[in-house]
Amino acid sequence: MKIGDVIAGKGHHVVTVWPEKPLRKILLLFEERNIASVVVVDHADSPLGIVTDRDALRALVRTSMAALDRPVSNMMQAPVPSCSPDDTVNHVLRMMTEKRVRHVLVMRENRMIGIVSIGDLVKFRLKDADLENQVLRDLALTRMAGE
């Protein structure tokens, strides 16, 4: 299965912020939208980096409360880990494991078309495995009934 299939199921929406946005506002976004990452974009909407809940926590540990007023550009991961909608789910899961990231931006022709998390991919794989099990069960029952 392809990443494009995952995006088709979950949607194309990506929460973005500008680099000068303070961490305090990002934490509010995480809470309000129940998300764990935002993509940092320039004013032309091109991705510059990503800030995750882990990045925010690290910034707070390093500089304490001062981090809350600092721009997210100071703590973002850049470049953003990315993939194509034509990449396989397995390939992207491997990449996430190797790079130790939980969010990957989906890009087509240098344009953001979505974002996938490790949770999205595991959920998709579980659905795929359930479907495969059902097909195999049906096949086995059909063969047993024909004997």
DRENVOZA-130864 format. One record per atom (N, C-alpha, C): residue number from 0; residue in one letter; x, y, z. Coordinates in nm, 4 decimals. Each point is the difference from the previous one (the first is absolute). Layout:
BEGIN
k / r / c1 / c2 / c3
NUM / a / X / Y / Z
...
This chain:
BEGIN
k / r / c1 / c2 / c3
0 / m / 0.0838 / -0.1178 / 0.0000
0 / m / -0.0838 / 0.1178 / 0.0000
0 / m / 0.0887 / 0.1248 / 0.0000
1 / k / -0.0558 / 0.1049 / -0.0560
1 / k / 0.0748 / 0.1243 / -0.0196
1 / k / -0.0425 / 0.1075 / 0.1006
2 / i / 0.0887 / 0.0941 / 0.0217
2 / i / -0.0278 / 0.1132 / 0.0891
2 / i / -0.1176 / 0.0808 / -0.0527
3 / g / -0.0150 / 0.0077 / -0.1315
3 / g / -0.1137 / 0.0695 / -0.0595
3 / g / -0.1330 / -0.0573 / 0.0469
4 / d / -0.0052 / -0.1331 / 0.0225
4 / d / -0.1218 / -0.0644 / 0.0509
4 / d / -0.0293 / 0.0452 / 0.1432
5 / v / 0.1060 / 0.0144 / 0.0789
5 / v / -0.0168 / 0.0459 / 0.1385
5 / v / -0.0541 / 0.1429 / 0.0011
6 / i / 0.0598 / 0.0850 / -0.0828
6 / i / -0.0426 / 0.1409 / -0.0078
6 / i / -0.1432 / 0.0095 / -0.0506
7 / a / -0.0365 / -0.0845 / -0.0953
7 / a / -0.1379 / 0.0013 / -0.0516
7 / a / -0.0988 / -0.0317 / 0.1111
8 / g / 0.0392 / -0.0869 / 0.0921
8 / g / -0.0879 / -0.0381 / 0.1099
8 / g / -0.0043 / 0.1001 / 0.1129
9 / k / 0.1110 / 0.0635 / 0.0313
9 / k / 0.0053 / 0.0894 / 0.1162
9 / k / -0.0192 / 0.1472 / -0.0349
10 / g / 0.0270 / 0.0360 / -0.1241
10 / g / -0.0158 / 0.1395 / -0.0411
10 / g / 0.1339 / 0.0682 / -0.0220
11 / h / -0.0066 / 0.1164 / -0.0620
11 / h / 0.1190 / 0.0731 / -0.0426
11 / h / 0.0379 / 0.1150 / 0.0920
12 / h / -0.0773 / 0.0237 / 0.1039
12 / h / 0.0230 / 0.1173 / 0.0842
12 / h / 0.1320 / -0.0089 / 0.0770
13 / v / 0.0774 / 0.1064 / -0.0052
13 / v / 0.1253 / 0.0109 / 0.0748
13 / v / -0.0067 / 0.1300 / 0.0803
14 / v / 0.0217 / -0.0075 / 0.1297
14 / v / 0.0024 / 0.1200 / 0.0833
14 / v / 0.1380 / 0.0635 / -0.0157
15 / t / 0.0005 / 0.1272 / -0.0409
15 / t / 0.1252 / 0.0704 / -0.0250
15 / t / 0.0083 / 0.1266 / 0.0852
16 / v / 0.1236 / 0.0419 / 0.0249
16 / v / 0.0259 / 0.1248 / 0.0724
16 / v / 0.1188 / 0.0690 / -0.0662
17 / w / 0.0114 / 0.1304 / 0.0253
17 / w / 0.1149 / 0.0761 / -0.0494
17 / w / 0.1151 / -0.0110 / 0.0996
18 / p / 0.1218 / 0.0180 / -0.0462
18 / p / 0.1184 / -0.0211 / 0.0849
18 / p / 0.0067 / 0.0902 / 0.1232
19 / e / -0.0614 / 0.1160 / -0.0066
19 / e / 0.0087 / 0.0930 / 0.1136
19 / e / -0.1021 / -0.0280 / 0.1107
20 / k / -0.0888 / -0.0953 / -0.0210
20 / k / -0.1022 / -0.0341 / 0.1003
20 / k / 0.0681 / -0.0501 / 0.1275
21 / p / -0.0374 / 0.0539 / 0.1165
21 / p / 0.0630 / -0.0456 / 0.1250
21 / p / -0.0491 / -0.1397 / 0.0409
22 / l / 0.0866 / -0.0704 / 0.0693
22 / l / -0.0317 / -0.1353 / 0.0456
22 / l / -0.1294 / -0.0030 / 0.0808
23 / r / -0.0249 / 0.1013 / 0.0789
23 / r / -0.1223 / 0.0077 / 0.0815
23 / r / -0.1247 / -0.0240 / -0.0867
24 / k / -0.0046 / 0.0626 / -0.1180
24 / k / -0.1160 / -0.0149 / -0.0907
24 / k / -0.0053 / -0.1401 / -0.0604
25 / i / 0.1151 / -0.0583 / -0.0228
25 / i / 0.0053 / -0.1354 / -0.0565
25 / i / -0.0567 / -0.0995 / 0.0997
26 / l / 0.0359 / 0.0158 / 0.1257
26 / l / -0.0515 / -0.0903 / 0.1032
26 / l / -0.1517 / 0.0105 / 0.0104
27 / l / -0.0528 / 0.1211 / -0.0145
27 / l / -0.1465 / 0.0171 / 0.0001
27 / l / -0.0632 / -0.0703 / -0.1203
28 / l / 0.0657 / 0.0102 / -0.1161
28 / l / -0.0490 / -0.0701 / -0.1205
28 / l / -0.0023 / -0.1511 / 0.0218
29 / f / 0.1061 / -0.0529 / 0.0598
29 / f / 0.0061 / -0.1439 / 0.0283
29 / f / -0.1203 / -0.0410 / 0.0847
30 / e / -0.0291 / 0.0775 / 0.1018
30 / e / -0.1102 / -0.0317 / 0.0904
30 / e / -0.1359 / 0.0173 / -0.0681
31 / e / -0.0208 / 0.1132 / -0.0662
31 / e / -0.1300 / 0.0296 / -0.0621
31 / e / -0.0364 / -0.0990 / -0.1093
32 / r / 0.0979 / -0.0409 / -0.0793
32 / r / -0.0273 / -0.0860 / -0.1156
32 / r / 0.0333 / -0.1466 / 0.0226
33 / n / 0.0490 / -0.0304 / 0.1198
33 / n / 0.0375 / -0.1370 / 0.0339
33 / n / 0.0989 / -0.0562 / -0.1027
34 / i / 0.1078 / 0.0761 / -0.0233
34 / i / 0.1034 / -0.0396 / -0.0953
34 / i / 0.1346 / -0.0024 / 0.0719
35 / a / 0.1003 / -0.0556 / -0.0660
35 / a / 0.1323 / -0.0105 / 0.0613
35 / a / 0.1086 / 0.0640 / -0.0853
36 / s / -0.0384 / 0.0644 / -0.1112
36 / s / 0.1009 / 0.0664 / -0.0829
36 / s / -0.0644 / 0.1093 / -0.0844
37 / v / 0.0831 / 0.0971 / -0.0365
37 / v / -0.0398 / 0.1031 / -0.0960
37 / v / 0.1154 / 0.0174 / -0.0976
38 / v / -0.0335 / 0.0320 / -0.1241
38 / v / 0.1022 / 0.0241 / -0.1005
38 / v / 0.0256 / 0.1505 / -0.0040
39 / v / 0.1267 / 0.0361 / 0.0069
39 / v / 0.0405 / 0.1403 / -0.0071
39 / v / 0.0203 / 0.0329 / -0.1476
40 / v / -0.0693 / 0.1050 / -0.0460
40 / v / 0.0058 / 0.0376 / -0.1416
40 / v / 0.0424 / 0.1459 / -0.0132
41 / d / 0.0550 / 0.0327 / -0.1178
41 / d / 0.0285 / 0.1406 / -0.0273
41 / d / -0.1290 / 0.0666 / -0.0456
42 / h / 0.0059 / 0.1268 / -0.0320
42 / h / -0.1228 / 0.0717 / -0.0349
42 / h / -0.0527 / -0.0350 / -0.1392
43 / a / 0.0739 / -0.0844 / -0.0722
43 / a / -0.0472 / -0.0522 / -0.1286
43 / a / -0.0555 / -0.1416 / 0.0182
44 / d / -0.0111 / -0.0446 / 0.1255
44 / d / -0.0545 / -0.1316 / 0.0365
44 / d / 0.0919 / -0.1170 / -0.0341
45 / s / 0.1287 / 0.0259 / -0.0139
45 / s / 0.0967 / -0.1084 / -0.0224
45 / s / 0.0529 / -0.0483 / 0.1346
46 / p / 0.0081 / -0.1312 / 0.0186
46 / p / 0.0450 / -0.0524 / 0.1287
46 / p / 0.1465 / 0.0320 / 0.0294
47 / l / 0.0231 / 0.0457 / 0.1224
47 / l / 0.1356 / 0.0299 / 0.0469
47 / l / 0.0463 / -0.1023 / 0.1031
48 / g / -0.0950 / -0.0500 / 0.0792
48 / g / 0.0326 / -0.0922 / 0.1066
48 / g / -0.1268 / -0.0526 / 0.0646
49 / i / 0.0187 / -0.0738 / 0.1086
49 / i / -0.1136 / -0.0549 / 0.0740
49 / i / 0.0311 / 0.0134 / 0.1485
50 / v / -0.1030 / 0.0272 / 0.0789
50 / v / 0.0131 / 0.0042 / 0.1457
50 / v / -0.0976 / -0.1017 / 0.0560
51 / t / 0.0523 / -0.0903 / 0.0819
51 / t / -0.0825 / -0.1031 / 0.0620
51 / t / -0.0099 / 0.0257 / 0.1500
52 / d / -0.0872 / -0.0745 / 0.0639
52 / d / -0.0117 / 0.0120 / 0.1451
52 / d / 0.1328 / -0.0332 / 0.0680
53 / r / 0.0747 / -0.0923 / -0.0567
53 / r / 0.1321 / -0.0339 / 0.0553
53 / r / 0.0968 / 0.1179 / -0.0100
54 / d / -0.0017 / 0.0692 / -0.1146
54 / d / 0.0865 / 0.1171 / -0.0172
54 / d / -0.0340 / 0.1071 / 0.1026
55 / a / -0.1289 / 0.0195 / 0.0234
55 / a / -0.0441 / 0.1000 / 0.0974
55 / a / 0.0483 / -0.0372 / 0.1399
56 / l / -0.0131 / -0.1258 / 0.0340
56 / l / 0.0435 / -0.0457 / 0.1319
56 / l / 0.1510 / 0.0177 / 0.0170
57 / r / 0.0755 / -0.0354 / -0.1041
57 / r / 0.1459 / 0.0179 / 0.0065
57 / r / 0.0369 / 0.1470 / 0.0197
58 / a / -0.0683 / 0.0889 / -0.0718
58 / a / 0.0275 / 0.1435 / 0.0133
58 / a / -0.0287 / 0.0476 / 0.1414
59 / l / -0.1086 / -0.0476 / 0.0576
59 / l / -0.0344 / 0.0389 / 0.1370
59 / l / 0.1018 / -0.0529 / 0.1009
60 / v / 0.0482 / -0.1205 / -0.0213
60 / v / 0.0995 / -0.0573 / 0.0906
60 / v / 0.1308 / 0.0790 / -0.0092
61 / r / 0.0396 / 0.0360 / -0.1237
61 / r / 0.1264 / 0.0709 / -0.0206
61 / r / -0.0014 / 0.1423 / 0.0552
62 / t / -0.1081 / 0.0729 / -0.0252
62 / t / 0.0015 / 0.1435 / 0.0339
62 / t / -0.1122 / 0.0405 / 0.0944
63 / s / -0.0694 / -0.0967 / 0.0534
63 / s / -0.1072 / 0.0262 / 0.0959
63 / s / -0.1097 / 0.0867 / -0.0626
64 / m / -0.0625 / 0.0823 / 0.0795
64 / m / -0.1163 / 0.0779 / -0.0451
64 / m / 0.0346 / 0.1013 / -0.1094
65 / a / 0.1273 / 0.0346 / -0.0146
65 / a / 0.0406 / 0.0947 / -0.1048
65 / a / -0.0347 / -0.0538 / -0.1383
66 / a / -0.0037 / -0.1321 / -0.0141
66 / a / -0.0313 / -0.0615 / -0.1297
66 / a / -0.1390 / 0.0382 / -0.0488
67 / l / -0.0916 / 0.0266 / 0.0912
67 / l / -0.1386 / 0.0291 / -0.0383
67 / l / -0.0133 / 0.1225 / -0.0891
68 / d / 0.0911 / 0.0956 / 0.0153
68 / d / -0.0084 / 0.1238 / -0.0779
68 / d / 0.0934 / 0.0013 / -0.1201
69 / r / 0.0738 / -0.1060 / -0.0190
69 / r / 0.0927 / -0.0075 / -0.1133
69 / r / -0.0738 / -0.0482 / -0.1248
70 / p / 0.0468 / 0.0429 / -0.1181
70 / p / -0.0651 / -0.0446 / -0.1244
70 / p / 0.0263 / -0.1484 / -0.0263
71 / v / -0.0966 / -0.0637 / -0.0624
71 / v / 0.0133 / -0.1434 / -0.0273
71 / v / 0.1141 / -0.0302 / -0.0959
72 / s / 0.0433 / 0.0982 / -0.0763
72 / s / 0.1128 / -0.0229 / -0.0910
72 / s / 0.1257 / -0.0400 / 0.0775
73 / n / 0.0072 / 0.0360 / 0.1298
73 / n / 0.1151 / -0.0360 / 0.0831
73 / n / 0.0008 / -0.1470 / 0.0395
74 / m / -0.1139 / -0.0668 / -0.0092
74 / m / -0.0059 / -0.1385 / 0.0486
74 / m / -0.0503 / -0.0993 / -0.1035
75 / m / -0.0275 / 0.0466 / -0.1214
75 / m / -0.0556 / -0.0895 / -0.1017
75 / m / 0.1063 / -0.0951 / -0.0533
76 / q / -0.0478 / -0.1154 / -0.0464
76 / q / 0.0855 / -0.0954 / -0.0714
76 / q / -0.0012 / 0.0416 / -0.1464
77 / a / 0.1181 / 0.0156 / -0.0577
77 / a / 0.0077 / 0.0369 / -0.1415
77 / a / 0.1150 / -0.0788 / -0.0631
78 / p / -0.0188 / -0.0491 / -0.1193
78 / p / -0.1215 / 0.0046 / -0.0807
78 / p / -0.1063 / -0.0957 / 0.0550
79 / v / -0.1214 / 0.0195 / -0.0456
79 / v / -0.1116 / -0.0848 / 0.0432
79 / v / 0.0160 / -0.1372 / -0.0634
80 / p / -0.0094 / -0.1074 / 0.0782
80 / p / -0.0006 / -0.1330 / -0.0611
80 / p / -0.1195 / -0.0088 / -0.0957
81 / s / 0.0244 / -0.0469 / -0.1205
81 / s / -0.1095 / -0.0025 / -0.0972
81 / s / 0.0031 / -0.1251 / -0.0852
82 / c / -0.1132 / -0.0232 / -0.0653
82 / c / -0.0148 / -0.1139 / -0.0901
82 / c / -0.0930 / 0.0404 / -0.1127
83 / s / -0.0186 / -0.0906 / -0.0917
83 / s / -0.0887 / 0.0200 / -0.1149
83 / s / -0.1274 / -0.0820 / 0.0214
84 / p / -0.1119 / 0.0417 / -0.0601
84 / p / -0.1205 / -0.0820 / 0.0102
84 / p / 0.0165 / -0.1369 / -0.0653
85 / d / 0.1020 / -0.0155 / -0.0846
85 / d / 0.0249 / -0.1276 / -0.0665
85 / d / 0.0863 / -0.0942 / 0.0827
86 / d / 0.0577 / 0.0491 / 0.1103
86 / d / 0.0795 / -0.0866 / 0.0875
86 / d / -0.0914 / -0.1003 / 0.0694
87 / t / 0.0551 / -0.1160 / 0.0314
87 / t / -0.0802 / -0.1006 / 0.0700
87 / t / -0.0041 / 0.0317 / 0.1491
88 / v / -0.1041 / -0.0496 / 0.0646
88 / v / -0.0137 / 0.0168 / 0.1447
88 / v / 0.1198 / -0.0644 / 0.0693
89 / n / 0.0409 / -0.1182 / -0.0433
89 / n / 0.1152 / -0.0678 / 0.0605
89 / n / 0.1276 / 0.0830 / -0.0114
90 / h / 0.0223 / 0.0602 / -0.1155
90 / h / 0.1187 / 0.0832 / -0.0216
90 / h / 0.0007 / 0.1177 / 0.0984
91 / v / -0.1125 / 0.0660 / 0.0161
91 / v / -0.0071 / 0.1170 / 0.0881
91 / v / 0.0115 / -0.0421 / 0.1471
92 / l / -0.0591 / -0.1143 / 0.0360
92 / l / 0.0167 / -0.0501 / 0.1370
92 / l / 0.1478 / -0.0281 / 0.0295
93 / r / 0.0714 / -0.0589 / -0.0965
93 / r / 0.1431 / -0.0248 / 0.0165
93 / r / 0.0766 / 0.1315 / 0.0164
94 / m / -0.0343 / 0.0980 / -0.0840
94 / m / 0.0654 / 0.1307 / 0.0063
94 / m / -0.0239 / 0.0660 / 0.1364
95 / m / -0.1242 / -0.0089 / 0.0504
95 / m / -0.0311 / 0.0577 / 0.1312
95 / m / 0.0832 / -0.0662 / 0.1090
96 / t / 0.0150 / -0.1306 / -0.0101
96 / t / 0.0783 / -0.0740 / 0.0995
96 / t / 0.1467 / 0.0392 / -0.0071
97 / e / 0.0544 / 0.0058 / -0.1208
97 / e / 0.1414 / 0.0348 / -0.0169
97 / e / 0.0296 / 0.1425 / 0.0449
98 / k / -0.0883 / 0.0938 / -0.0341
98 / k / 0.0228 / 0.1409 / 0.0341
98 / k / -0.0525 / 0.0368 / 0.1381
99 / r / -0.0703 / -0.0959 / 0.0634
99 / r / -0.0576 / 0.0219 / 0.1329
99 / r / -0.0935 / 0.1207 / 0.0013
100 / v / -0.0922 / 0.0019 / -0.0981
100 / v / -0.1014 / 0.1054 / -0.0079
100 / v / -0.1381 / -0.0633 / 0.0011
101 / r / -0.0998 / 0.0777 / 0.0401
101 / r / -0.1372 / -0.0508 / 0.0057
101 / r / -0.0914 / 0.0658 / -0.1020
102 / h / 0.0509 / 0.1022 / -0.0725
102 / h / -0.0818 / 0.0727 / -0.0971
102 / h / 0.0804 / 0.0215 / -0.1274
103 / v / -0.0648 / -0.0246 / -0.1142
103 / v / 0.0649 / 0.0177 / -0.1298
103 / v / -0.0944 / 0.0787 / -0.0895
104 / l / 0.0544 / 0.1027 / -0.0620
104 / l / -0.0761 / 0.0832 / -0.0920
104 / l / -0.0122 / -0.0719 / -0.1343
105 / v / -0.1178 / 0.0050 / -0.0599
105 / v / -0.0208 / -0.0620 / -0.1307
105 / v / 0.0055 / 0.1110 / -0.1039
106 / m / 0.0937 / -0.0141 / -0.0944
106 / m / 0.0255 / 0.1040 / -0.0995
106 / m / -0.0229 / -0.0541 / -0.1407
107 / r / -0.0575 / 0.0856 / -0.0845
107 / r / -0.0136 / -0.0312 / -0.1428
107 / r / 0.0449 / 0.1240 / -0.0758
108 / e / 0.1030 / -0.0167 / -0.0818
108 / e / 0.0535 / 0.1103 / -0.0804
108 / e / 0.0273 / 0.1236 / 0.0860
109 / n / 0.0740 / -0.0190 / 0.1072
109 / n / 0.0395 / 0.1077 / 0.0920
109 / n / -0.1166 / 0.0713 / 0.0668
110 / r / -0.1144 / -0.0680 / 0.0111
110 / r / -0.1179 / 0.0576 / 0.0657
110 / r / -0.0501 / -0.0955 / 0.1071
111 / m / -0.0350 / 0.0547 / 0.1177
111 / m / -0.0555 / -0.0832 / 0.1068
111 / m / -0.1385 / -0.0473 / -0.0387
112 / i / -0.0220 / -0.1315 / 0.0140
112 / i / -0.1356 / -0.0498 / -0.0244
112 / i / -0.0567 / -0.0719 / 0.1214
113 / g / 0.0805 / -0.0092 / 0.1067
113 / g / -0.0487 / -0.0643 / 0.1208
113 / g / 0.1142 / -0.0313 / 0.0946
114 / i / -0.0364 / -0.0604 / 0.1110
114 / i / 0.0982 / -0.0437 / 0.0988
114 / i / -0.0487 / -0.1327 / 0.0570
115 / v / 0.0925 / -0.0905 / 0.0253
115 / v / -0.0363 / -0.1285 / 0.0606
115 / v / 0.0805 / -0.0177 / 0.1285
116 / s / -0.0651 / -0.0590 / 0.0972
116 / s / 0.0673 / -0.0329 / 0.1256
116 / s / 0.0197 / -0.1507 / 0.0046
117 / i / 0.0836 / -0.0431 / 0.0905
117 / i / 0.0211 / -0.1439 / 0.0154
117 / i / -0.1321 / -0.0673 / 0.0392
118 / g / -0.0821 / 0.0704 / 0.0781
118 / g / -0.1313 / -0.0539 / 0.0373
118 / g / -0.0902 / -0.0200 / -0.1204
119 / d / 0.0022 / 0.0954 / -0.0939
119 / d / -0.0797 / -0.0137 / -0.1233
119 / d / 0.0409 / -0.1248 / -0.0770
120 / l / 0.1316 / -0.0217 / -0.0093
120 / l / 0.0494 / -0.1131 / -0.0790
120 / l / -0.0276 / -0.1336 / 0.0673
121 / v / 0.0134 / -0.0047 / 0.1318
121 / v / -0.0314 / -0.1244 / 0.0721
121 / v / -0.1488 / -0.0312 / -0.0142
122 / k / -0.0847 / 0.1012 / 0.0144
122 / k / -0.1451 / -0.0188 / -0.0149
122 / k / -0.0324 / -0.0536 / -0.1394
123 / f / 0.0629 / 0.0569 / -0.1022
123 / f / -0.0220 / -0.0422 / -0.1376
123 / f / 0.0449 / -0.1445 / -0.0191
124 / r / 0.1171 / -0.0347 / 0.0549
124 / r / 0.0510 / -0.1376 / -0.0117
124 / r / -0.0919 / -0.0996 / 0.0692
125 / l / -0.0546 / 0.0372 / 0.1155
125 / l / -0.0919 / -0.0893 / 0.0714
125 / l / -0.1269 / -0.0250 / -0.0813
126 / k / -0.0535 / 0.1068 / -0.0607
126 / k / -0.1192 / -0.0166 / -0.0849
126 / k / 0.0309 / -0.0909 / -0.1176
127 / d / 0.1165 / 0.0194 / -0.0599
127 / d / 0.0430 / -0.0803 / -0.1136
127 / d / 0.0153 / -0.1470 / 0.0417
128 / a / 0.0576 / -0.0248 / 0.1167
128 / a / 0.0179 / -0.1371 / 0.0500
128 / a / -0.1356 / -0.0651 / 0.0293
129 / d / -0.0936 / 0.0760 / 0.0554
129 / d / -0.1342 / -0.0534 / 0.0260
129 / d / -0.0686 / -0.0414 / -0.1296
130 / l / 0.0133 / 0.0835 / -0.1025
130 / l / -0.0601 / -0.0311 / -0.1300
130 / l / 0.0640 / -0.1264 / -0.0586
131 / e / 0.1320 / -0.0084 / 0.0087
131 / e / 0.0704 / -0.1177 / -0.0525
131 / e / -0.0434 / -0.1265 / 0.0742
132 / n / -0.0135 / 0.0074 / 0.1316
132 / n / -0.0456 / -0.1147 / 0.0781
132 / n / -0.1404 / -0.0435 / -0.0403
133 / q / -0.0871 / 0.0952 / -0.0230
133 / q / -0.1376 / -0.0320 / -0.0404
133 / q / -0.0023 / -0.0696 / -0.1360
134 / v / 0.0801 / 0.0496 / -0.0933
134 / v / 0.0064 / -0.0614 / -0.1332
134 / v / 0.0526 / -0.1432 / 0.0109
135 / l / 0.1042 / -0.0198 / 0.0781
135 / l / 0.0557 / -0.1349 / 0.0169
135 / l / -0.1001 / -0.0936 / 0.0678
136 / r / -0.0720 / 0.0516 / 0.0991
136 / r / -0.1025 / -0.0798 / 0.0682
136 / r / -0.1098 / -0.0412 / -0.0979
137 / d / -0.0458 / 0.0961 / -0.0809
137 / d / -0.1040 / -0.0287 / -0.0983
137 / d / 0.0475 / -0.1031 / -0.1024
138 / l / 0.1240 / 0.0131 / -0.0419
138 / l / 0.0569 / -0.0953 / -0.0948
138 / l / 0.0048 / -0.1402 / 0.0598
139 / a / 0.0450 / -0.0085 / 0.1248
139 / a / 0.0083 / -0.1299 / 0.0676
139 / a / -0.1380 / -0.0622 / 0.0156
140 / l / -0.0986 / 0.0804 / 0.0391
140 / l / -0.1364 / -0.0517 / 0.0169
140 / l / -0.0592 / -0.0461 / -0.1328
141 / t / 0.0296 / 0.0730 / -0.1068
141 / t / -0.0490 / -0.0382 / -0.1331
141 / t / 0.0605 / -0.1332 / -0.0431
142 / r / 0.1281 / -0.0176 / 0.0257
142 / r / 0.0676 / -0.1261 / -0.0371
142 / r / -0.0530 / -0.1151 / 0.0826
143 / m / -0.0231 / 0.0227 / 0.1310
143 / m / -0.0502 / -0.1062 / 0.0866
143 / m / -0.1427 / -0.0395 / -0.0406
144 / a / -0.0788 / 0.0992 / -0.0406
144 / a / -0.1375 / -0.0290 / -0.0401
144 / a / -0.0039 / -0.0765 / -0.1323
145 / g / 0.1004 / 0.0195 / -0.0853
145 / g / 0.0049 / -0.0670 / -0.1303
145 / g / 0.0490 / -0.1433 / 0.0090
146 / e / 0.0577 / -0.0401 / 0.1113
146 / e / 0.0532 / -0.1362 / 0.0127
146 / e / -0.1049 / -0.0983 / 0.0375
